Amino acid sequence: MDFELTAEQQQVREVARAFAEAELGDKIAPFDERHEFPHEIVRKLGPLGFLGVLVPEELGGAALDYVSYALIVEELCRGDASVGITMWAHNSLCTNHIATFGSPEQKRRYLPPLAAGRVLGAWGLTEPGSGSDAAALVTRAELRGESWILNGSKAFITNASVASTAVVMARTDGGRSRGISAFVVERGAPGFTSGKPYRKLGLHASDTAELIFQDARIPAASLLGERGAGFAQAMTVLEGGRIAMAAMGVGIAQAAVDQATRYMRQRTAFGKTLAEFDGLQGMIADVATDVEVARLLTLRAAYLKDSGRPAMHAAAMAKLFASEAAMKAATKAVQIHGGAGYISEFPVERIFRDAKLTEIGEGTSEIQRMVIAREILQLT
């Protein structure tokens, strides 16, 4: 399949690359070291349309296709994965959930400020006791008069403590998946708080924390779509989220190749540059090939999504391969750097730490293999 980009897609990629080169890279290192969220940098994404990528133009969004979106995510994550994951979690999960399943009134209320970047969005499915088995969630919502009362918590939520709008899945009825509904919750709702940001292995400049609900009271109109449809909605949203996570893996992997290539050209040993050693040439050739395969798988999944065709299988393949390619590329890049790769003064140390999340978030590699196998074997 030919993935020749349109002129608009090429322009979008160029804008994203220019932003990443100007605002990310080495400039993000101090934020990573301090575990500090880069508010000013993220705020600059709004005027570029990068916080309303999937939102219709009439609601203030850029209304771009998924191929363009994947290109943006890749370029941002090539510059810095913390900013990249902040952007795509806001777009793929919270904002896209509202854009896809919200009522006209909900879309008019929530999407314009989200698309403009005046507020950030978070999305809550995972809980302390339910990760891969998402249907086992126990956060509960009870309808009392004109309000829903939420109790429970969500774990490992990107943007949790910096977001003003969150989409949250909660149990409204018995059973498993069919008893789950989705809600929009705004910062300031009584009983709704966020926990202290986690201290993480990587992605130090992104915000990850718990969403906590203690008799949290939200209006009855906060229900997204039909009661009991929340789990099905979440699975649809995750399809696009996995494409974005695949693009994140591609961006991180490309960053690792970039750093390794630069170091190989500059570092000398035994009278020649590292780039002249056959063994290291083979190493960089292998990881560069993996990056290109991951990129093509990701663009294929995005293309299918844009075409309105089933993309879950392709998204799972892309996410699986790209995430493992990112981890492999980062590991090899550190190895090529030798001792220098193990200290924080060199970017590959941060790239290595950031890469691991791609094998875990939006469904672990094991879950992706299960999704792929079930499709191949035609299992329900």
Secondary structure, 3 states (H helix, E strand, C coil): CCCCCCHHHHHHHHHHHHHHHHHCHHHHHHHHHHCCCCHHHHHCCCCCCCCCCCCCHHHCCCCCCHHHHHHHHHHHHHHCHHHHHHHHHHHHHHHHHHHHHCCHHHHHHHHHHHHHCCCCEEEECCECCECCCHHHCCCEEEEECCEEEEEEEEEEEECCCCCCEEEEEEECCCCCHHHEEEEEEECCCCCEEECCCCCCCCCCCCCEEEEEEEEEEEEHHHEECCCCCHHHHHHHHHHHHHHHHHHHHHHHHHHHHHHHHHHHHHCEECCEEHHHCHHHHHHHHHHHHHHHHHHHHHHHHHHHHHCCCCCHHHHHHHHHHHHHHHHHHHHHHHHHHHHHHHCCCCHHHHHHHHHHHHHCCCCCHHHHHHHHHHHHHCCC
